Amino acid sequence: MTDHSTPITIAVDGYSSSGKSTMARRLAATIGYRYIDSGAMYRAVTLYALDHGMIAPDGTPDTDAITAALPDIHIDFEVQPDGSPQHTMLNGVDVESEIRRLRVSNAVSPVAAIPQVRRALVEKQKAFGAGGGIVMDGRDIGTVVFPDARLKIFVDASPETRAQRRFKELMEKGAAVSYEDVLANVVHRDKIDTTRADSPLRKAEDAVVLDNSHMTVEEQDAWLLNLFNKIISE
C-alpha cells in the first residue's frame, strides 16, 4: 500500500498538441506537485540553435554545433509572481512565448532527435524529478526518463483534433498561421517523434491510455484526478 504522504512520480506522454501539458500542469497545481514541461526544454534548445545559426534554411540541424553548445545552454522553470503557470527560462531569459511560435515548432523535432541532446536533457529531467512529487510530460517520460513512475498516462487524439487545438491557441496569441500549416506540422512531428532511433514516442506497457478527442479540459482534469486518487489509495 502506498503511503499517501509519500510523493509519487507521474509521467504523462503523448503526441504533440494532445493536451498533455495542460492536463499535467493542472493536475500538479491541484495536488501540490511540481510540474515540468520536458517539451519546453527541447524547444528552448531549438530556439538557441535557431538564434545562433545552427539550423539550415531547410530545417536540418547542425548536430556538431548544437552538441558543442549544450554546456552553454541552461534551462530552468520559474514560477510567476502572480501565480500563473511557470515560464521556461533559457540562460536566465524568459522565452515562454518565443518557444511556442511556429518557427520553433517547425524545427524542434529534428533537434529533439539528436541523441546527444536527448541524453543531456534526460539527465536534467531526472535531476528535476529526484525525490518524486513531480508531474512531467513529454514523449519518453514513462519509457526512458522515469520508467519506474508510479503513474503513467499516454494521451492520444486524432491529428485533425490536435491541429485544431493548436491552431486556436496560436490564433489567440495573434500568430499569423493557417490551419493547413499547423496540421502539416502536427503530422510531420508525429512521423519524426515515432520513428527516431533514440527514445521514439511510444506507449509504456503499463501506461493508462487516454483518448481525449471528445473531452473538455474539465473532463480531463476529473478523469486524471480520479486516477491519481485511485493509485495512491491502492
C-alpha positions in Angstrom: 0.0 0.0 0.0 1.3 3.4 -1.0 1.8 5.9 1.8 -0.4 8.9 0.9 2.2 11.2 2.4 4.9 9.9 0.1 5.0 11.9 -3.1 5.0 9.8 -6.3 6.3 10.5 -9.9 3.7 11.0 -12.6 4.7 10.6 -16.2 2.4 12.0 -19.0 3.4 11.1 -22.5 1.6 11.6 -25.8 1.6 13.2 -29.3 2.2 16.9 -29.9 -0.7 19.2 -29.2 -2.6 16.3 -27.5 -3.3 18.5 -24.4 -0.9 16.6 -22.2 0.8 19.7 -21.0 -2.4 21.3 -20.0 -3.7 18.3 -18.0 -0.3 17.7 -16.4 0.1 21.3 -15.3 -3.4 21.4 -13.9 -3.0 18.1 -12.0 0.3 19.3 -10.5 -1.4 22.5 -9.3 -4.3 20.6 -7.8 -2.2 18.0 -5.9 0.6 20.4 -4.9 3.3 18.7 -7.1 5.9 20.4 -9.2 5.2 20.5 -13.0 8.0 20.1 -15.6 7.3 20.5 -19.3 10.1 18.4 -20.9 9.0 19.5 -24.4 9.7 23.1 -23.4 13.3 22.1 -22.8 13.7 20.7 -26.3 12.0 23.9 -27.6 14.5 26.0 -25.7 17.5 24.2 -27.2 15.9 24.6 -30.6 15.4 28.3 -30.1 19.0 28.7 -29.0 20.1 26.8 -32.2 17.9 28.9 -34.4 19.2 32.2 -32.9 22.8 31.0 -33.3 22.5 29.9 -36.9 22.7 26.2 -36.1 19.7 25.2 -38.2 19.8 25.4 -42.0 17.0 27.0 -44.0 15.7 23.6 -44.9 15.4 22.7 -41.3 18.4 20.5 -41.0 20.2 21.0 -37.6 23.9 21.2 -37.3 24.4 18.3 -34.9 28.0 19.0 -34.1 27.4 22.7 -33.4 24.4 22.0 -31.2 26.2 19.3 -29.3 29.2 21.6 -28.7 26.8 24.3 -27.4 25.0 22.1 -24.9 27.2 23.1 -21.9 26.3 26.7 -22.6 22.5 26.1 -22.7 21.0 26.4 -19.3 17.3 25.7 -18.9 15.1 26.2 -15.8 11.5 26.9 -14.9 10.4 30.0 -13.0 7.2 30.3 -11.1 5.4 33.6 -11.8 4.7 36.0 -9.0 1.0 36.3 -10.0 0.6 32.6 -9.6 0.2 31.9 -13.3 1.9 28.8 -14.8 5.7 28.7 -14.6 7.7 30.1 -17.5 10.6 28.5 -19.3 13.9 30.3 -18.8 16.8 30.0 -21.3 20.1 31.3 -19.9 18.2 33.5 -17.5 15.8 34.9 -20.1 12.1 34.2 -20.2 11.4 32.5 -23.5 8.0 31.0 -22.8 6.2 32.9 -25.6 9.0 32.6 -28.1 9.4 28.8 -27.9 5.6 28.3 -28.6 5.8 30.0 -32.0 5.5 28.0 -35.2 9.1 28.9 -36.1 10.3 26.7 -33.2 7.5 24.1 -33.7 8.7 23.5 -37.2 12.3 22.9 -36.1 12.0 21.2 -32.8 11.5 17.5 -33.8 14.8 17.2 -35.7 16.7 18.8 -32.9 15.0 16.6 -30.3 16.0 13.6 -32.3 19.7 14.3 -31.8 21.0 11.6 -29.4 23.4 14.0 -27.6 20.6 16.5 -27.0 18.2 13.8 -25.7 20.9 12.4 -23.3 21.7 15.8 -21.9 18.1 16.8 -21.3 17.1 13.4 -19.9 19.8 13.7 -17.2 18.4 17.2 -16.4 14.9 15.8 -16.3 15.9 13.0 -13.9 17.5 15.6 -11.7 14.3 17.7 -11.6 12.4 14.6 -10.6 14.6 13.3 -7.9 12.5 12.6 -4.8 9.2 12.4 -6.5 6.4 14.9 -6.1 6.5 15.8 -9.8 4.3 15.7 -12.8 6.4 15.6 -16.0 5.1 15.4 -19.6 6.8 14.7 -22.9 7.4 11.9 -25.3 9.6 9.5 -23.4 8.9 10.2 -19.7 7.4 6.9 -18.9 9.7 4.9 -21.1 13.1 6.5 -20.6 13.2 9.3 -18.0 11.0 7.7 -15.3 10.4 4.0 -16.3 9.5 3.3 -12.7 7.0 6.1 -12.4 4.1 5.1 -10.2 1.5 6.6 -12.6 1.9 6.7 -16.3 -0.5 8.3 -18.8 -0.4 8.2 -22.6 -2.5 10.8 -24.2 -3.8 10.5 -27.8 -6.2 12.3 -30.1 -6.6 12.5 -33.9 -4.1 14.7 -35.9 -7.0 16.9 -37.0 -8.3 17.4 -33.5 -4.8 18.2 -32.3 -4.1 20.6 -35.2 -7.4 22.4 -34.5 -6.5 22.9 -30.8 -3.0 24.2 -31.7 -4.4 26.5 -34.4 -6.9 28.0 -32.0 -4.1 28.5 -29.4 -1.9 30.3 -31.9 -4.7 32.4 -33.2 -5.5 33.6 -29.7 -1.8 34.6 -29.4 -2.1 36.7 -32.6 0.1 34.4 -34.7 -0.5 34.6 -38.5 -0.8 30.9 -39.4 -3.2 28.7 -41.3 -4.9 25.5 -40.1 -3.3 23.7 -43.0 0.2 24.7 -42.0 -0.5 23.7 -38.4 -1.9 20.3 -39.5 1.1 19.7 -41.7 3.4 20.5 -38.7 1.5 18.1 -36.4 1.7 15.2 -39.0 5.4 15.9 -39.6 6.2 15.9 -35.9 4.3 12.7 -35.4 6.4 11.0 -38.0 9.7 12.2 -36.6 8.7 11.5 -33.0 7.6 8.0 -33.6 10.4 6.9 -36.0 13.5 8.5 -34.5 16.2 6.0 -33.4 16.8 7.5 -29.9 13.8 7.3 -27.5 11.0 7.3 -30.0 7.5 8.2 -28.9 5.7 5.0 -27.7 3.3 4.0 -25.0 4.9 2.4 -21.9 3.5 -1.1 -21.4 2.0 -0.1 -18.0 0.6 3.3 -19.1 -3.1 4.1 -19.0 -4.3 5.4 -22.4 -6.5 8.5 -22.6 -8.1 9.5 -25.9 -9.3 13.0 -25.2 -10.5 13.8 -28.7 -14.0 14.5 -27.4 -13.3 15.6 -23.8 -13.3 19.0 -22.3 -10.4 20.3 -20.2 -12.6 19.9 -17.1 -13.5 16.3 -18.0 -9.8 15.5 -18.5 -9.0 17.1 -15.1 -11.6 15.0 -13.3 -10.5 11.8 -15.1 -6.9 12.3 -14.2 -7.5 13.3 -10.6 -9.7 10.3 -10.1 -7.0 8.1 -11.5 -4.4 9.7 -9.2 -6.6 9.2 -6.1 -7.1 5.6 -7.1 -3.4 4.9 -7.5 -2.3 6.4 -4.1 -5.1 4.6 -2.3 -4.2 1.1 -3.7 
